[in-house]
Each structure stands twice: as C-alpha cells, then as structure tokens.
Amino acid sequence: MRLAAILLALPLWGQVRLIATPEPMAVMESLGMRSLGLWTVSLCSESPAPVVVPRERLVLALPTVRIVPNDRARAALQYAQERTWQARTAGVMKYILLGATGATALAKTNPNVVAGLAVGTGVAMEVARRLEGDTPVLTPWLAGLDDGPLVLGPGQCGSRTVFAAKQPNVKVVEAVIR
C-alpha cells in the first residue's frame, strides 16, 4: 500500500530516452518460436526528478514494435518449451513406462519377462529424466519481463524485456517519453 502511494506521488513528467534493440531471431528459433521476437528496451531518465514509466507508456512510445502482452508471451514460450523434441520424446517415454508397468503386472508368471521389463523400465526412466533436463530453460527469457512501472531516479537507467510479433527488417528503435 505504501509503495502504491509513493508511486502515485512521483511525477510522471520528465524526459526519458529509450532504445529498443531486437535480439537475433536465432535466439527465439532455438525454442522453436518463429512468431515472436525478443527485444531489450533500455530507458534512461534525463529528468531532475524521479520518473515513473508505466508499461503502457513504454508500449505507446514504440508504435513500430508490435509488443505482445507479457502473459501471452509467457504462455507462448511455455507452449514452445513443451513442443521441443526433448519434451515430446520424454512424454512418449513416460507413456511407454506406463505400458511397461502394466505389462509387468500381467507377466508375473515368467520371471525372465519381468526382469527384462524392469531393466527396460529403469533405462527408459533415466532417458526420460535426461531429456527433460535438456528441455530449454525459460528463465533467461522471462527474467526481464515485468508489468510494473519502472521508477527511474534523476540520471538513472533501467531496462525491460519485451516480446513482439515477428516483423521483417527490424531495426533498433529510439524514442523519447516526455
């Protein structure tokens, strides 16, 4: 409650320069994402007083960058992570493990079959664990996502990560928020 009161008391005026830099598409394609681009937005205050930059002002300052809301970007990234070959293969291995467990219960009369299924199940479980460990971690991509306002002191700089729809011929974008 106190933070909200402080943020409301801070003036929204002042000049903030920002530079939006697109990351190479290879970064997102490593996750299988071909429709979202990753951008780093650096903001620096040129105001003599603290400045609050709400996310909405950042979005409005970059009209040529088609910024996607953070919740949609998170959902798209999680979906892409689940669609990697490692995640799909680990899922298939888990279904095989379920089948092997059922087959073990049915094959109790033959000890050789039970032993073979037990060894195979152990190997399949280890393969599935390793594949899940190789699934791309989303933490680096989600680290700079923040829906809250950015508070900059006089001469202070900060940054945000944003995702935007893929666009042809992207370039660094500079803007000023007044």
N, C-alpha and C positions, 0 to 999 in steps of 0.2 A: 504494500500500500504506500509506503514512504517513497519507494523508487518511482512509482507512477506519479506521485505529487512532484518529485524533483524533476522528472522528465517533462511534466506539463509546465513547470516553472521556467525551464530553459527556453530561451528564444529559438524559434525555428528560422530566423533570418540569419543572414551571413552568407558568405560565398564559399562554396565547396567545389573544388575541381575533382573530376573523376576521369579515370582512364579504364576502359573495359577492354580486356585482352582475351581473345579466343585461344583456347588450348588446341593443339593439333587434333584432328578427328581420330587419329590412330589411338589416342587415349581412350575415347569412348568406344571405338570399334573393338578394342581389346575385351570389352564386356559384351560385345555383340550388339551394341547400341549404334544404330545408324540414323536415328531420327533426332537425337538430342546432342547439342554441343555444350561443352563446359567452358565457362567464362570466369575470369578473375577480374573483379571490379575493385580498383584501388581509389580511395577517396582521401583528399587532404583538405583540411579546413584552412581558409585564408581569412577567417573572421577573428576579431579581437575578443569575442565572447564564445562560450561553448555553443555548439550547434548540434541539433538533433536531426538526423536524416532518417525518416521512416522509409521502409522498403518501398512504399508506393511512390515516393519522390524519386528514388533511385530508378524504378521501372519507367516512370514518366520522363526522366532525363535521357533515357536510352531508347527512343522510339524505333530505331532501325534494328535493335536487337529484340527479337521476339521471345521475351523472357517467359518461362514456364513457372507456375506456382510451385513452391518447394514441396508441398505434399504430393503433387502429381509427379514431380521429378523423382522423389523417393520411391513412389510406387513403381514407376517405370524402371528404375535401377534395380529394385528388388526382383521384379519380374525378369529382367535380363539376367540377373545373377542366377535365378532358378532355371533359366533356359540354357546355361552353358553346358557343354558336353560333359563336364565333370559332374555337375549336379544331376543331369539326366541319367548318366551312367550309374551314379550312386543310388538313385531312386530305383532303377531296374535291378540293381544288385540286392536291394532290400526286399523287393518282391520275390526274387529268387530265393532269398533266405527264408521268407515266409513259406514258400513252397517246399523247401528242403526240410523245414521243421515239421511240416505236415507229413512229408514222406517218411521222416524218421519215426514218427508215431505209428505209421502204417506198417513199417518194415521191421518191427521188433523181433520177428521170428528169425531173421537172418542177421547174425552179428557182423558179417563182412559188409553188408549194405549199410548197417547202422554206423560202423566205423568210417566207411567211405563218406557217408553224408556228414558225419561230424567233422572230419578233416576239411571237406569241401566248404562246409558252413563257416568254419573258422577262417579259411583263406578268403572267402567271399566277404566276410565281415571286415577283415583287415583292408581289403581292396576298397570297399565302400568308405571306410573311415579315411583312408588316404585321399580318395577322390574328393570327399567333402572338404578335406583340409586344403586341397588345391583350388577350390572354388574361389574366385576373386573376392577379396575383402572390400566392402563398400566404404569403410571408414575414411580413407583418404578423400574420396569424392564427396562424402557427406559432411566432412569436417567444417567447412566454411559456410554451410547453409544455415541461415538464421533469419527468422521472420521478424525479429525485434528491431527496434530502431538502433541506429549506430550513433553513439554520442561521441562527438569529437571536441576536444578542447582546442584552444587557440593554437594554430600551427600543427595540430596533431593529425596523424594519418591513420587509416584503418582499411580493412578490405573485407569483401564479401565474395562468396562463390555463388554464381547463378547458373542455371541451366536454361538454354534457349533452343527453340526449334532450329533444326539444321537449315542453314542458308547458304546459297552459293556465294563465292567471293567475299568471305568475311574479312574484315579489317579491324584494326584497333580503332576504338571509338573514344573520342574525347568530348567531354561536356562540362558545363558549369551549372551547379544548382545554386540559385540565389534565394 
